Amino acid sequence: MVLHSNLPPLRLKGRPVLPVIQGGMGVGVSARRLAGTVALHGAVGTLSSVDLRRHHPDLMAQTGRCLDKERINAANLTALDREITAAKAISQGNGMIAVNVMRAVSEYASYVRQACASGADAIVVGAGLPLDLPELTASYPGIALVPILSDVRGLSVVLRKWMRKGRLPDAMVIEHPRFAGGHLGASSIADLGDPRFDFERVLAEAASLYRDLGIEGEKVPLILAGGISSHDAVKRLISLGASAVQIGTPFAVTQECDAHPNFKKVLAEARPEDVVTFVSVAGLPARAVRTPWLNTYLNREARAQSHASKRARCIMAFDCLTTCGLRDGIANIGQFCIDNHLAAALRGDIKKGLFFRGAGSLPFGKAIRSVQELLEYLLSGTIPVLLG
């Protein structure tokens, strides 16, 4: 089932894989079926670690109305273990199974430790600087560590801190916040178009940084992410010096994506003007489809922020984020429960869901195609016959 590619492979921990990483998408959008199928074909499939219990009816029966944070967290660790095991079974030993963990989630360390113990091949960390990741994974030297950053300033901080600990990242993802979906690696919406995020500039500055630090480029491959949706784009970026690409939204509209068919339909049918950037409850810019819920929220955002007040506890008793505008009463950032609305999107609830999406076009327009067809197109330019 491993696909052939004339593009050079990405090497992680000495293992050659196809130069495509499927981005982690939560809550539950990239789970066992999507990640396992991507790996089956020889690429890197990625589970999103947050709140995976939502794919397991028995765990939801135990915790769906629970106000006990410890029970919810325990259920999510059980779910993560199940999802990694199932994804690896689907992959049949091909490719790699990665787990994406947001640095901004409160259970970040627990998710990292569980992913290691459950046999993940790689840990991918975004939404913050994972300066403690080498210590958290010290007992698992065979696992690949891959931070997600957006500019050379972030690369420099991580490399210098990790080098003092005698560790280099196994690769680093450079995600352009002007094009990516979900939470974005910029401090404000106004900052999204800053030239320091441009791929050509980051690649050139990274090469200079590597020389200054005495690092050979192939020791820390760079993986570019954000707005990449064609074979020509993949080929061009690799020719510029990238070792691979990370792609999210095009995988979210595949047949094997773990979300409800309505989720895929919303993403596939969104027009450019339907995709909006706003400040999320985590305080980061985020990009999503302007669905009925999001449209209503944005119309009422100023009023909600003016009434922000600190709460005694999370309304879900989950405390998914270390910083939460709603729970912590931070008036200038999002005032909604992100877990609730991402979970609604997962089950296809268009009226209540928050549907994260990248800004670019999709490879096959509104068509929902297979992972194999998407990978073949990205790697070779082969366009499947599109019917209907």
DAUR-V291962 format. One record per pair of residues at least 4 apart in sequence whose ideal C-beta (glycine too) atoms are under 6 Angstrom apart, sorted by the first residue. I is the first residue (numbers start at 1). J is the second residue. If there is no record, write none. Layout:
# DAUR-V291962
I:J ; I:J
This chain:
# DAUR-V291962
1:40 ; 1:41 ; 2:42 ; 2:94 ; 3:41 ; 3:42 ; 3:375 ; 5:18 ; 5:379 ; 7:19 ; 7:238 ; 9:16 ; 10:17 ; 10:19 ; 10:243 ; 10:244 ; 11:16 ; 12:144 ; 12:170 ; 13:144 ; 13:170 ; 17:44 ; 17:95 ; 17:96 ; 18:42 ; 18:43 ; 19:244 ; 20:43 ; 20:378 ; 21:44 ; 21:223 ; 21:246 ; 22:38 ; 22:45 ; 22:46 ; 22:251 ; 23:246 ; 23:248 ; 24:30 ; 24:46 ; 24:48 ; 24:100 ; 25:29 ; 25:30 ; 25:48 ; 25:248 ; 25:252 ; 26:48 ; 26:50 ; 27:50 ; 27:51 ; 27:342 ; 27:343 ; 27:346 ; 28:54 ; 28:55 ; 28:346 ; 29:252 ; 29:259 ; 30:34 ; 30:35 ; 30:46 ; 30:48 ; 31:55 ; 31:83 ; 31:258 ; 32:36 ; 32:83 ; 32:86 ; 32:87 ; 33:256 ; 33:258 ; 34:256 ; 34:257 ; 34:258 ; 35:45 ; 35:46 ; 35:47 ; 35:87 ; 35:97 ; 36:45 ; 36:87 ; 36:90 ; 36:91 ; 37:256 ; 37:371 ; 38:43 ; 38:45 ; 38:371 ; 39:45 ; 39:91 ; 39:94 ; 39:95 ; 39:97 ; 40:90 ; 40:91 ; 40:92 ; 40:94 ; 41:372 ; 41:375 ; 42:94 ; 42:95 ; 43:95 ; 44:96 ; 44:98 ; 45:97 ; 46:98 ; 46:100 ; 47:83 ; 47:99 ; 48:100 ; 49:80 ; 49:99 ; 49:101 ; 49:111 ; 50:105 ; 51:76 ; 51:339 ; 52:76 ; 52:79 ; 52:80 ; 52:83 ; 53:59 ; 53:60 ; 53:75 ; 53:76 ; 53:79 ; 54:343 ; 56:79 ; 59:75 ; 59:79 ; 60:64 ; 63:71 ; 63:72 ; 63:75 ; 66:71 ; 66:72 ; 67:317 ; 69:317 ; 72:318 ; 73:107 ; 77:114 ; 80:114 ; 81:118 ; 84:118 ; 84:120 ; 87:97 ; 88:97 ; 91:95 ; 96:121 ; 96:122 ; 97:120 ; 97:121 ; 98:122 ; 98:124 ; 99:115 ; 99:120 ; 99:123 ; 100:124 ; 101:108 ; 101:111 ; 101:112 ; 101:125 ; 102:127 ; 103:108 ; 103:125 ; 103:127 ; 103:128 ; 103:130 ; 104:127 ; 104:128 ; 104:282 ; 104:321 ; 104:322 ; 105:320 ; 105:321 ; 106:319 ; 106:322 ; 107:111 ; 109:136 ; 112:123 ; 112:136 ; 114:118 ; 115:120 ; 115:123 ; 116:137 ; 116:140 ; 116:143 ; 122:144 ; 122:146 ; 123:145 ; 124:146 ; 125:130 ; 125:147 ; 126:148 ; 127:183 ; 130:147 ; 131:161 ; 132:136 ; 133:145 ; 134:162 ; 134:165 ; 134:167 ; 137:143 ; 144:170 ; 145:169 ; 145:170 ; 146:171 ; 147:158 ; 147:169 ; 147:172 ; 148:173 ; 148:175 ; 149:154 ; 149:155 ; 150:175 ; 150:177 ; 150:185 ; 150:197 ; 151:196 ; 151:197 ; 152:202 ; 152:205 ; 152:206 ; 152:209 ; 155:159 ; 155:206 ; 156:209 ; 158:162 ; 159:163 ; 162:167 ; 168:220 ; 169:220 ; 171:221 ; 171:223 ; 172:222 ; 173:223 ; 173:225 ; 173:246 ; 174:202 ; 174:222 ; 174:224 ; 175:180 ; 175:185 ; 175:225 ; 175:226 ; 176:197 ; 176:226 ; 177:184 ; 177:185 ; 177:186 ; 177:192 ; 178:192 ; 178:193 ; 179:226 ; 179:227 ; 179:358 ; 179:359 ; 179:360 ; 180:184 ; 180:226 ; 180:358 ; 181:248 ; 181:249 ; 181:287 ; 181:356 ; 181:357 ; 181:358 ; 182:356 ; 183:284 ; 183:286 ; 184:285 ; 186:191 ; 186:192 ; 186:285 ; 187:191 ; 189:277 ; 189:285 ; 199:224 ; 202:206 ; 203:240 ; 203:241 ; 206:222 ; 210:215 ; 210:217 ; 215:219 ; 221:243 ; 222:242 ; 222:243 ; 223:244 ; 223:246 ; 224:237 ; 224:242 ; 224:245 ; 225:246 ; 227:360 ; 228:233 ; 228:245 ; 228:247 ; 229:250 ; 229:360 ; 229:363 ; 231:378 ; 231:381 ; 234:245 ; 234:378 ; 237:242 ; 238:242 ; 249:357 ; 249:358 ; 250:362 ; 250:363 ; 250:374 ; 252:257 ; 252:267 ; 253:264 ; 253:267 ; 253:268 ; 253:368 ; 254:371 ; 254:374 ; 255:368 ; 255:370 ; 256:371 ; 259:263 ; 259:346 ; 260:347 ; 260:348 ; 262:348 ; 262:350 ; 263:345 ; 263:348 ; 264:268 ; 264:368 ; 265:269 ; 266:289 ; 266:355 ; 267:357 ; 268:366 ; 269:366 ; 270:274 ; 270:275 ; 270:289 ; 274:289 ; 274:290 ; 275:289 ; 275:357 ; 275:359 ; 276:290 ; 277:285 ; 277:287 ; 279:333 ; 279:334 ; 280:284 ; 280:286 ; 280:334 ; 281:324 ; 281:325 ; 281:326 ; 281:334 ; 281:336 ; 281:338 ; 282:321 ; 283:323 ; 283:333 ; 288:294 ; 288:354 ; 288:355 ; 288:356 ; 288:357 ; 289:355 ; 289:357 ; 290:294 ; 290:295 ; 291:350 ; 291:355 ; 292:351 ; 293:352 ; 297:336 ; 300:304 ; 304:335 ; 305:331 ; 305:335 ; 308:329 ; 308:331 ; 308:335 ; 309:329 ; 310:328 ; 310:329 ; 311:327 ; 314:318 ; 314:319 ; 314:327 ; 315:337 ; 316:339 ; 320:339 ; 324:328 ; 325:330 ; 325:333 ; 325:334 ; 325:335 ; 326:335 ; 338:342 ; 341:354 ; 342:354 ; 344:349 ; 344:352 ; 344:353 ; 345:353 ; 345:354 ; 345:355 ; 349:353 ; 363:377 ; 364:369 ; 367:386 ; 369:373 ; 373:384 ; 375:379 ; 376:380 ; 376:382 ; 377:382
